[in-house]
Amino acid sequence: QVQLVESGGGLVQAGGSLRLSCAASGSIFSIMGWYRQAPGKQRELVATITSDGTTNYADSVKGRFTISRDNAKNTVYLQMNSLKPEDTAVYYCNARRVFEVPYWGKGTLVTVSS
């Protein structure tokens, strides 16, 4: 059974940085990524990365967040810099393979204080 285990969330002041990690079990995923859900809002895409390193970012995080992955460890990272209060949300790891349903982690809370 596939498991995605996130870590690295916490409380940080505006302008600060955090690094999220998501370790996945099983074989490599074609796409891994991060989504977030703020209170009262829908879950939204933050960033994705393919197995060959192609990345995609939401406009709201471009230039501040960097997604990366270590295929040998089956782990995806999200480096978050210049954090803003509006980045406060539960961040979810997502992993997908072709012809399979997407897998989700349980989420890690990021709180940015002003």
MITORKOL-787002 format. One record per atom (N, C-alpha, C): residue in one letter; residue number from 1; chain; x, y, z; atom name. Coordinates in nm, 3 decimals. Layout:
% MITORKOL-787002
+------+-----+-----+---------+---------+---------+------+
| type | seq | mol |    east |   north |      up | atom |
+------+-----+-----+---------+---------+---------+------+
|    a | NUM |   A |       X |       Y |       Z |   CA |
...
+------+-----+-----+---------+---------+---------+------+
This chain:
% MITORKOL-787002
+------+-----+-----+---------+---------+---------+------+
| type | seq | mol |    east |   north |      up | atom |
+------+-----+-----+---------+---------+---------+------+
|    q |   1 |   A |   0.084 |  -0.118 |   0.000 |    N |
|    q |   1 |   A |   0.000 |   0.000 |   0.000 |   CA |
|    q |   1 |   A |   0.088 |   0.125 |   0.000 |    C |
|    v |   2 |   A |   0.054 |   0.217 |  -0.085 |    N |
|    v |   2 |   A |   0.132 |   0.340 |  -0.097 |   CA |
|    v |   2 |   A |   0.108 |   0.429 |   0.023 |    C |
|    q |   3 |   A |   0.217 |   0.482 |   0.077 |    N |
|    q |   3 |   A |   0.208 |   0.580 |   0.185 |   CA |
|    q |   3 |   A |   0.290 |   0.703 |   0.149 |    C |
|    l |   4 |   A |   0.234 |   0.819 |   0.175 |    N |
|    l |   4 |   A |   0.304 |   0.945 |   0.158 |   CA |
|    l |   4 |   A |   0.312 |   1.010 |   0.296 |    C |
|    v |   5 |   A |   0.433 |   1.036 |   0.342 |    N |
|    v |   5 |   A |   0.451 |   1.091 |   0.475 |   CA |
|    v |   5 |   A |   0.517 |   1.228 |   0.464 |    C |
|    e |   6 |   A |   0.440 |   1.330 |   0.501 |    N |
|    e |   6 |   A |   0.490 |   1.468 |   0.494 |   CA |
|    e |   6 |   A |   0.555 |   1.509 |   0.626 |    C |
|    s |   7 |   A |   0.648 |   1.602 |   0.616 |    N |
|    s |   7 |   A |   0.709 |   1.660 |   0.734 |   CA |
|    s |   7 |   A |   0.760 |   1.799 |   0.700 |    C |
|    g |   8 |   A |   0.786 |   1.879 |   0.804 |    N |
|    g |   8 |   A |   0.847 |   2.009 |   0.783 |   CA |
|    g |   8 |   A |   0.757 |   2.128 |   0.804 |    C |
|    g |   9 |   A |   0.630 |   2.106 |   0.829 |    N |
|    g |   9 |   A |   0.541 |   2.219 |   0.854 |   CA |
|    g |   9 |   A |   0.568 |   2.281 |   0.989 |    C |
|    g |  10 |   A |   0.504 |   2.395 |   1.013 |    N |
|    g |  10 |   A |   0.522 |   2.462 |   1.140 |   CA |
|    g |  10 |   A |   0.480 |   2.606 |   1.134 |    C |
|    l |  11 |   A |   0.521 |   2.681 |   1.237 |    N |
|    l |  11 |   A |   0.488 |   2.822 |   1.249 |   CA |
|    l |  11 |   A |   0.612 |   2.905 |   1.213 |    C |
|    v |  12 |   A |   0.592 |   3.003 |   1.128 |    N |
|    v |  12 |   A |   0.703 |   3.089 |   1.086 |   CA |
|    v |  12 |   A |   0.652 |   3.230 |   1.069 |    C |
|    q |  13 |   A |   0.739 |   3.328 |   1.090 |    N |
|    q |  13 |   A |   0.700 |   3.467 |   1.067 |   CA |
|    q |  13 |   A |   0.703 |   3.501 |   0.919 |    C |
|    a |  14 |   A |   0.626 |   3.599 |   0.884 |    N |
|    a |  14 |   A |   0.625 |   3.645 |   0.745 |   CA |
|    a |  14 |   A |   0.768 |   3.681 |   0.702 |    C |
|    g |  15 |   A |   0.802 |   3.640 |   0.581 |    N |
|    g |  15 |   A |   0.937 |   3.661 |   0.530 |   CA |
|    g |  15 |   A |   1.031 |   3.546 |   0.557 |    C |
|    g |  16 |   A |   0.988 |   3.453 |   0.639 |    N |
|    g |  16 |   A |   1.070 |   3.339 |   0.674 |   CA |
|    g |  16 |   A |   1.062 |   3.226 |   0.573 |    C |
|    s |  17 |   A |   1.128 |   3.116 |   0.606 |    N |
|    s |  17 |   A |   1.135 |   3.002 |   0.516 |   CA |
|    s |  17 |   A |   1.102 |   2.872 |   0.589 |    C |
|    l |  18 |   A |   1.051 |   2.778 |   0.512 |    N |
|    l |  18 |   A |   1.028 |   2.642 |   0.558 |   CA |
|    l |  18 |   A |   1.058 |   2.547 |   0.444 |    C |
|    r |  19 |   A |   1.093 |   2.423 |   0.479 |    N |
|    r |  19 |   A |   1.115 |   2.320 |   0.379 |   CA |
|    r |  19 |   A |   1.028 |   2.200 |   0.413 |    C |
|    l |  20 |   A |   0.940 |   2.165 |   0.322 |    N |
|    l |  20 |   A |   0.855 |   2.048 |   0.338 |   CA |
|    l |  20 |   A |   0.917 |   1.929 |   0.267 |    C |
|    s |  21 |   A |   0.896 |   1.812 |   0.326 |    N |
|    s |  21 |   A |   0.942 |   1.687 |   0.264 |   CA |
|    s |  21 |   A |   0.825 |   1.590 |   0.259 |    C |
|    c |  22 |   A |   0.827 |   1.504 |   0.159 |    N |
|    c |  22 |   A |   0.727 |   1.399 |   0.146 |   CA |
|    c |  22 |   A |   0.796 |   1.273 |   0.097 |    C |
|    a |  23 |   A |   0.800 |   1.174 |   0.184 |    N |
|    a |  23 |   A |   0.862 |   1.046 |   0.150 |   CA |
|    a |  23 |   A |   0.753 |   0.948 |   0.109 |    C |
|    a |  24 |   A |   0.771 |   0.887 |  -0.008 |    N |
|    a |  24 |   A |   0.672 |   0.795 |  -0.062 |   CA |
|    a |  24 |   A |   0.724 |   0.652 |  -0.059 |    C |
|    s |  25 |   A |   0.632 |   0.559 |  -0.037 |    N |
|    s |  25 |   A |   0.668 |   0.417 |  -0.045 |   CA |
|    s |  25 |   A |   0.637 |   0.365 |  -0.184 |    C |
|    g |  26 |   A |   0.692 |   0.251 |  -0.218 |    N |
|    g |  26 |   A |   0.662 |   0.191 |  -0.346 |   CA |
|    g |  26 |   A |   0.753 |   0.239 |  -0.457 |    C |
|    s |  27 |   A |   0.714 |   0.208 |  -0.580 |    N |
|    s |  27 |   A |   0.796 |   0.242 |  -0.695 |   CA |
|    s |  27 |   A |   0.780 |   0.390 |  -0.733 |    C |
|    i |  28 |   A |   0.864 |   0.435 |  -0.822 |    N |
|    i |  28 |   A |   0.870 |   0.576 |  -0.857 |   CA |
|    i |  28 |   A |   0.738 |   0.625 |  -0.917 |    C |
|    f |  29 |   A |   0.709 |   0.751 |  -0.892 |    N |
|    f |  29 |   A |   0.588 |   0.815 |  -0.943 |   CA |
|    f |  29 |   A |   0.621 |   0.904 |  -1.062 |    C |
|    s |  30 |   A |   0.532 |   0.909 |  -1.159 |    N |
|    s |  30 |   A |   0.557 |   0.992 |  -1.276 |   CA |
|    s |  30 |   A |   0.549 |   1.141 |  -1.241 |    C |
|    i |  31 |   A |   0.458 |   1.176 |  -1.154 |    N |
|    i |  31 |   A |   0.444 |   1.315 |  -1.111 |   CA |
|    i |  31 |   A |   0.425 |   1.319 |  -0.960 |    C |
|    m |  32 |   A |   0.496 |   1.408 |  -0.895 |    N |
|    m |  32 |   A |   0.478 |   1.434 |  -0.752 |   CA |
|    m |  32 |   A |   0.455 |   1.583 |  -0.735 |    C |
|    g |  33 |   A |   0.383 |   1.618 |  -0.630 |    N |
|    g |  33 |   A |   0.356 |   1.759 |  -0.613 |   CA |
|    g |  33 |   A |   0.301 |   1.795 |  -0.478 |    C |
|    w |  34 |   A |   0.275 |   1.923 |  -0.464 |    N |
|    w |  34 |   A |   0.219 |   1.978 |  -0.342 |   CA |
|    w |  34 |   A |   0.094 |   2.058 |  -0.375 |    C |
|    y |  35 |   A |  -0.006 |   2.038 |  -0.291 |    N |
|    y |  35 |   A |  -0.129 |   2.116 |  -0.296 |   CA |
|    y |  35 |   A |  -0.150 |   2.176 |  -0.158 |    C |
|    r |  36 |   A |  -0.235 |   2.275 |  -0.148 |    N |
|    r |  36 |   A |  -0.264 |   2.333 |  -0.018 |   CA |
|    r |  36 |   A |  -0.411 |   2.370 |  -0.007 |    C |
|    q |  37 |   A |  -0.456 |   2.372 |   0.117 |    N |
|    q |  37 |   A |  -0.594 |   2.410 |   0.143 |   CA |
|    q |  37 |   A |  -0.599 |   2.502 |   0.264 |    C |
|    a |  38 |   A |  -0.639 |   2.624 |   0.241 |    N |
|    a |  38 |   A |  -0.655 |   2.721 |   0.348 |   CA |
|    a |  38 |   A |  -0.795 |   2.709 |   0.407 |    C |
|    p |  39 |   A |  -0.814 |   2.755 |   0.529 |    N |
|    p |  39 |   A |  -0.946 |   2.745 |   0.593 |   CA |
|    p |  39 |   A |  -1.054 |   2.812 |   0.508 |    C |
|    g |  40 |   A |  -1.159 |   2.739 |   0.482 |    N |
|    g |  40 |   A |  -1.271 |   2.793 |   0.406 |   CA |
|    g |  40 |   A |  -1.249 |   2.800 |   0.257 |    C |
|    k |  41 |   A |  -1.139 |   2.746 |   0.209 |    N |
|    k |  41 |   A |  -1.109 |   2.752 |   0.065 |   CA |
|    k |  41 |   A |  -1.090 |   2.612 |   0.008 |    C |
|    q |  42 |   A |  -1.095 |   2.606 |  -0.124 |    N |
|    q |  42 |   A |  -1.074 |   2.478 |  -0.191 |   CA |
|    q |  42 |   A |  -0.925 |   2.444 |  -0.197 |    C |
|    r |  43 |   A |  -0.897 |   2.316 |  -0.209 |    N |
|    r |  43 |   A |  -0.759 |   2.273 |  -0.226 |   CA |
|    r |  43 |   A |  -0.708 |   2.323 |  -0.361 |    C |
|    e |  44 |   A |  -0.586 |   2.374 |  -0.362 |    N |
|    e |  44 |   A |  -0.529 |   2.428 |  -0.485 |   CA |
|    e |  44 |   A |  -0.389 |   2.376 |  -0.508 |    C |
|    l |  45 |   A |  -0.352 |   2.376 |  -0.635 |    N |
|    l |  45 |   A |  -0.218 |   2.334 |  -0.674 |   CA |
|    l |  45 |   A |  -0.115 |   2.436 |  -0.626 |    C |
|    v |  46 |   A |  -0.004 |   2.385 |  -0.574 |    N |
|    v |  46 |   A |   0.110 |   2.470 |  -0.541 |   CA |
|    v |  46 |   A |   0.221 |   2.449 |  -0.645 |    C |
|    a |  47 |   A |   0.263 |   2.324 |  -0.661 |    N |
|    a |  47 |   A |   0.370 |   2.294 |  -0.754 |   CA |
|    a |  47 |   A |   0.373 |   2.145 |  -0.782 |    C |
|    t |  48 |   A |   0.419 |   2.110 |  -0.902 |    N |
|    t |  48 |   A |   0.438 |   1.970 |  -0.938 |   CA |
|    t |  48 |   A |   0.573 |   1.952 |  -1.005 |    C |
|    i |  49 |   A |   0.621 |   1.828 |  -1.005 |    N |
|    i |  49 |   A |   0.747 |   1.796 |  -1.070 |   CA |
|    i |  49 |   A |   0.737 |   1.655 |  -1.126 |    C |
|    t |  50 |   A |   0.782 |   1.638 |  -1.251 |    N |
|    t |  50 |   A |   0.780 |   1.507 |  -1.312 |   CA |
|    t |  50 |   A |   0.906 |   1.430 |  -1.276 |    C |
|    s |  51 |   A |   0.909 |   1.303 |  -1.315 |    N |
|    s |  51 |   A |   1.025 |   1.220 |  -1.282 |   CA |
|    s |  51 |   A |   1.152 |   1.267 |  -1.353 |    C |
|    d |  52 |   A |   1.137 |   1.341 |  -1.463 |    N |
|    d |  52 |   A |   1.256 |   1.392 |  -1.532 |   CA |
|    d |  52 |   A |   1.287 |   1.537 |  -1.494 |    C |
|    g |  53 |   A |   1.214 |   1.589 |  -1.394 |    N |
|    g |  53 |   A |   1.249 |   1.719 |  -1.339 |   CA |
|    g |  53 |   A |   1.173 |   1.839 |  -1.394 |    C |
|    t |  54 |   A |   1.075 |   1.818 |  -1.478 |    N |
|    t |  54 |   A |   0.996 |   1.929 |  -1.528 |   CA |
|    t |  54 |   A |   0.903 |   1.980 |  -1.418 |    C |
|    t |  55 |   A |   0.905 |   2.111 |  -1.396 |    N |
|    t |  55 |   A |   0.829 |   2.169 |  -1.286 |   CA |
|    t |  55 |   A |   0.716 |   2.258 |  -1.335 |    C |
|    n |  56 |   A |   0.620 |   2.276 |  -1.247 |    N |
|    n |  56 |   A |   0.506 |   2.363 |  -1.274 |   CA |
|    n |  56 |   A |   0.467 |   2.428 |  -1.142 |    C |
|    y |  57 |   A |   0.441 |   2.560 |  -1.144 |    N |
|    y |  57 |   A |   0.409 |   2.633 |  -1.022 |   CA |
|    y |  57 |   A |   0.281 |   2.714 |  -1.037 |    C |
|    a |  58 |   A |   0.211 |   2.729 |  -0.927 |    N |
|    a |  58 |   A |   0.103 |   2.825 |  -0.923 |   CA |
|    a |  58 |   A |   0.162 |   2.965 |  -0.932 |    C |
|    d |  59 |   A |   0.091 |   3.056 |  -0.997 |    N |
|    d |  59 |   A |   0.142 |   3.193 |  -1.012 |   CA |
|    d |  59 |   A |   0.171 |   3.257 |  -0.877 |    C |
|    s |  60 |   A |   0.094 |   3.223 |  -0.777 |    N |
|    s |  60 |   A |   0.107 |   3.287 |  -0.646 |   CA |
|    s |  60 |   A |   0.236 |   3.251 |  -0.573 |    C |
|    v |  61 |   A |   0.304 |   3.145 |  -0.617 |    N |
|    v |  61 |   A |   0.426 |   3.103 |  -0.547 |   CA |
|    v |  61 |   A |   0.551 |   3.111 |  -0.635 |    C |
|    k |  62 |   A |   0.534 |   3.145 |  -0.761 |    N |
|    k |  62 |   A |   0.649 |   3.154 |  -0.852 |   CA |
|    k |  62 |   A |   0.751 |   3.253 |  -0.799 |    C |
|    g |  63 |   A |   0.876 |   3.212 |  -0.801 |    N |
|    g |  63 |   A |   0.984 |   3.298 |  -0.754 |   CA |
|    g |  63 |   A |   1.009 |   3.289 |  -0.604 |    C |
|    r |  64 |   A |   0.917 |   3.226 |  -0.531 |    N |
|    r |  64 |   A |   0.934 |   3.212 |  -0.385 |   CA |
|    r |  64 |   A |   0.950 |   3.066 |  -0.343 |    C |
|    f |  65 |   A |   0.881 |   2.976 |  -0.410 |    N |
|    f |  65 |   A |   0.884 |   2.834 |  -0.376 |   CA |
|    f |  65 |   A |   0.962 |   2.757 |  -0.481 |    C |
|    t |  66 |   A |   1.030 |   2.652 |  -0.438 |    N |
|    t |  66 |   A |   1.102 |   2.564 |  -0.530 |   CA |
|    t |  66 |   A |   1.070 |   2.420 |  -0.497 |    C |
|    i |  67 |   A |   1.024 |   2.346 |  -0.596 |    N |
|    i |  67 |   A |   0.997 |   2.204 |  -0.578 |   CA |
|    i |  67 |   A |   1.114 |   2.124 |  -0.635 |    C |
|    s |  68 |   A |   1.148 |   2.016 |  -0.568 |    N |
|    s |  68 |   A |   1.254 |   1.928 |  -0.616 |   CA |
|    s |  68 |   A |   1.222 |   1.786 |  -0.571 |    C |
|    r |  69 |   A |   1.293 |   1.691 |  -0.627 |    N |
|    r |  69 |   A |   1.270 |   1.553 |  -0.588 |   CA |
|    r |  69 |   A |   1.398 |   1.473 |  -0.595 |    C |
|    d |  70 |   A |   1.402 |   1.370 |  -0.515 |    N |
|    d |  70 |   A |   1.512 |   1.274 |  -0.516 |   CA |
|    d |  70 |   A |   1.451 |   1.140 |  -0.553 |    C |
|    n |  71 |   A |   1.468 |   1.099 |  -0.678 |    N |
|    n |  71 |   A |   1.405 |   0.975 |  -0.724 |   CA |
|    n |  71 |   A |   1.460 |   0.853 |  -0.651 |    C |
|    a |  72 |   A |   1.585 |   0.857 |  -0.614 |    N |
|    a |  72 |   A |   1.645 |   0.743 |  -0.544 |   CA |
|    a |  72 |   A |   1.579 |   0.722 |  -0.408 |    C |
|    k |  73 |   A |   1.535 |   0.833 |  -0.347 |    N |
|    k |  73 |   A |   1.469 |   0.825 |  -0.217 |   CA |
|    k |  73 |   A |   1.316 |   0.830 |  -0.229 |    C |
|    n |  74 |   A |   1.268 |   0.848 |  -0.352 |    N |
|    n |  74 |   A |   1.124 |   0.861 |  -0.375 |   CA |
|    n |  74 |   A |   1.064 |   0.970 |  -0.286 |    C |
|    t |  75 |   A |   1.132 |   1.082 |  -0.283 |    N |
|    t |  75 |   A |   1.097 |   1.192 |  -0.195 |   CA |
|    t |  75 |   A |   1.087 |   1.321 |  -0.274 |    C |
|    v |  76 |   A |   0.987 |   1.401 |  -0.240 |    N |
|    v |  76 |   A |   0.970 |   1.532 |  -0.302 |   CA |
|    v |  76 |   A |   0.980 |   1.638 |  -0.193 |    C |
|    y |  77 |   A |   1.037 |   1.752 |  -0.230 |    N |
|    y |  77 |   A |   1.059 |   1.861 |  -0.136 |   CA |
|    y |  77 |   A |   0.992 |   1.989 |  -0.187 |    C |
|    l |  78 |   A |   0.962 |   2.076 |  -0.093 |    N |
|    l |  78 |   A |   0.912 |   2.209 |  -0.129 |   CA |
|    l |  78 |   A |   0.984 |   2.310 |  -0.041 |    C |
|    q |  79 |   A |   1.074 |   2.385 |  -0.102 |    N |
|    q |  79 |   A |   1.143 |   2.492 |  -0.031 |   CA |
|    q |  79 |   A |   1.059 |   2.619 |  -0.045 |    C |
|    m |  80 |   A |   1.017 |   2.673 |   0.066 |    N |
|    m |  80 |   A |   0.929 |   2.789 |   0.066 |   CA |
|    m |  80 |   A |   1.002 |   2.907 |   0.130 |    C |
|    n |  81 |   A |   1.027 |   3.009 |   0.050 |    N |
|    n |  81 |   A |   1.094 |   3.130 |   0.096 |   CA |
|    n |  81 |   A |   0.999 |   3.249 |   0.088 |    C |
|    s |  82 |   A |   1.036 |   3.355 |   0.157 |    N |
|    s |  82 |   A |   0.956 |   3.479 |   0.156 |   CA |
|    s |  82 |   A |   0.809 |   3.449 |   0.184 |    C |
|    l |  83 |   A |   0.786 |   3.372 |   0.286 |    N |
|    l |  83 |   A |   0.649 |   3.330 |   0.316 |   CA |
|    l |  83 |   A |   0.562 |   3.447 |   0.357 |    C |
|    k |  84 |   A |   0.435 |   3.438 |   0.318 |    N |
|    k |  84 |   A |   0.337 |   3.541 |   0.346 |   CA |
|    k |  84 |   A |   0.224 |   3.481 |   0.430 |    C |
|    p |  85 |   A |   0.151 |   3.564 |   0.503 |    N |
|    p |  85 |   A |   0.038 |   3.511 |   0.580 |   CA |
|    p |  85 |   A |  -0.062 |   3.435 |   0.493 |    C |
|    e |  86 |   A |  -0.077 |   3.477 |   0.368 |    N |
|    e |  86 |   A |  -0.171 |   3.409 |   0.279 |   CA |
|    e |  86 |   A |  -0.123 |   3.271 |   0.235 |    C |
|    d |  87 |   A |  -0.001 |   3.234 |   0.270 |    N |
|    d |  87 |   A |   0.048 |   3.099 |   0.244 |   CA |
|    d |  87 |   A |   0.005 |   3.001 |   0.353 |    C |
|    t |  88 |   A |  -0.057 |   3.052 |   0.457 |    N |
|    t |  88 |   A |  -0.105 |   2.966 |   0.565 |   CA |
|    t |  88 |   A |  -0.208 |   2.867 |   0.513 |    C |
|    a |  89 |   A |  -0.181 |   2.739 |   0.535 |    N |
|    a |  89 |   A |  -0.269 |   2.634 |   0.484 |   CA |
|    a |  89 |   A |  -0.217 |   2.498 |   0.531 |    C |
|    v |  90 |   A |  -0.298 |   2.397 |   0.509 |    N |
|    v |  90 |   A |  -0.250 |   2.260 |   0.521 |   CA |
|    v |  90 |   A |  -0.195 |   2.221 |   0.384 |    C |
|    y |  91 |   A |  -0.073 |   2.175 |   0.383 |    N |
|    y |  91 |   A |  -0.005 |   2.138 |   0.259 |   CA |
|    y |  91 |   A |  -0.008 |   1.986 |   0.244 |    C |
|    y |  92 |   A |  -0.054 |   1.943 |   0.128 |    N |
|    y |  92 |   A |  -0.070 |   1.800 |   0.101 |   CA |
|    y |  92 |   A |   0.025 |   1.756 |  -0.010 |    C |
|    c |  93 |   A |   0.088 |   1.643 |   0.013 |    N |
|    c |  93 |   A |   0.170 |   1.581 |  -0.088 |   CA |
|    c |  93 |   A |   0.081 |   1.497 |  -0.180 |    C |
|    n |  94 |   A |   0.114 |   1.497 |  -0.308 |    N |
|    n |  94 |   A |   0.037 |   1.422 |  -0.407 |   CA |
|    n |  94 |   A |   0.134 |   1.346 |  -0.496 |    C |
|    a |  95 |   A |   0.098 |   1.224 |  -0.530 |    N |
|    a |  95 |   A |   0.184 |   1.144 |  -0.617 |   CA |
|    a |  95 |   A |   0.097 |   1.062 |  -0.713 |    C |
|    r |  96 |   A |   0.144 |   1.057 |  -0.837 |    N |
|    r |  96 |   A |   0.064 |   0.990 |  -0.940 |   CA |
|    r |  96 |   A |   0.150 |   0.902 |  -1.030 |    C |
|    r |  97 |   A |   0.091 |   0.791 |  -1.071 |    N |
|    r |  97 |   A |   0.150 |   0.709 |  -1.176 |   CA |
|    r |  97 |   A |   0.044 |   0.695 |  -1.285 |    C |
|    v |  98 |   A |   0.090 |   0.664 |  -1.405 |    N |
|    v |  98 |   A |  -0.001 |   0.647 |  -1.518 |   CA |
|    v |  98 |   A |  -0.096 |   0.532 |  -1.488 |    C |
|    f |  99 |   A |  -0.223 |   0.552 |  -1.518 |    N |
|    f |  99 |   A |  -0.329 |   0.452 |  -1.504 |   CA |
|    f |  99 |   A |  -0.362 |   0.418 |  -1.360 |    C |
|    e | 100 |   A |  -0.314 |   0.499 |  -1.264 |    N |
|    e | 100 |   A |  -0.348 |   0.477 |  -1.124 |   CA |
|    e | 100 |   A |  -0.415 |   0.601 |  -1.067 |    C |
|    v | 101 |   A |  -0.495 |   0.581 |  -0.965 |    N |
|    v | 101 |   A |  -0.554 |   0.695 |  -0.897 |   CA |
|    v | 101 |   A |  -0.444 |   0.770 |  -0.822 |    C |
|    p | 102 |   A |  -0.460 |   0.900 |  -0.805 |    N |
|    p | 102 |   A |  -0.358 |   0.976 |  -0.732 |   CA |
|    p | 102 |   A |  -0.358 |   0.941 |  -0.583 |    C |
|    y | 103 |   A |  -0.242 |   0.951 |  -0.524 |    N |
|    y | 103 |   A |  -0.227 |   0.925 |  -0.382 |   CA |
|    y | 103 |   A |  -0.204 |   1.058 |  -0.309 |    C |
|    w | 104 |   A |  -0.253 |   1.063 |  -0.184 |    N |
|    w | 104 |   A |  -0.243 |   1.185 |  -0.104 |   CA |
|    w | 104 |   A |  -0.183 |   1.155 |   0.032 |    C |
|    g | 105 |   A |  -0.103 |   1.249 |   0.081 |    N |
|    g | 105 |   A |  -0.059 |   1.243 |   0.218 |   CA |
|    g | 105 |   A |  -0.166 |   1.298 |   0.310 |    C |
|    k | 106 |   A |  -0.139 |   1.292 |   0.440 |    N |
|    k | 106 |   A |  -0.237 |   1.339 |   0.538 |   CA |
|    k | 106 |   A |  -0.232 |   1.489 |   0.559 |    C |
|    g | 107 |   A |  -0.125 |   1.551 |   0.513 |    N |
|    g | 107 |   A |  -0.113 |   1.696 |   0.523 |   CA |
|    g | 107 |   A |  -0.026 |   1.741 |   0.637 |    C |
|    t | 108 |   A |   0.035 |   1.858 |   0.617 |    N |
|    t | 108 |   A |   0.116 |   1.921 |   0.721 |   CA |
|    t | 108 |   A |   0.080 |   2.069 |   0.725 |    C |
|    l | 109 |   A |   0.060 |   2.122 |   0.845 |    N |
|    l | 109 |   A |   0.013 |   2.258 |   0.861 |   CA |
|    l | 109 |   A |   0.128 |   2.357 |   0.855 |    C |
|    v | 110 |   A |   0.110 |   2.458 |   0.773 |    N |
|    v | 110 |   A |   0.203 |   2.570 |   0.766 |   CA |
|    v | 110 |   A |   0.128 |   2.696 |   0.810 |    C |
|    t | 111 |   A |   0.180 |   2.763 |   0.911 |    N |
|    t | 111 |   A |   0.118 |   2.884 |   0.960 |   CA |
|    t | 111 |   A |   0.219 |   2.997 |   0.952 |    C |
|    v | 112 |   A |   0.182 |   3.103 |   0.882 |    N |
|    v | 112 |   A |   0.270 |   3.219 |   0.865 |   CA |
|    v | 112 |   A |   0.208 |   3.336 |   0.940 |    C |
|    s | 113 |   A |   0.278 |   3.385 |   1.040 |    N |
|    s | 113 |   A |   0.227 |   3.496 |   1.119 |   CA |
|    s | 113 |   A |   0.275 |   3.629 |   1.062 |    C |
|    s | 114 |   A |   0.192 |   3.730 |   1.078 |    N |
|    s | 114 |   A |   0.227 |   3.863 |   1.024 |   CA |
|    s | 114 |   A |   0.302 |   3.947 |   1.126 |    C |
+------+-----+-----+---------+---------+---------+------+
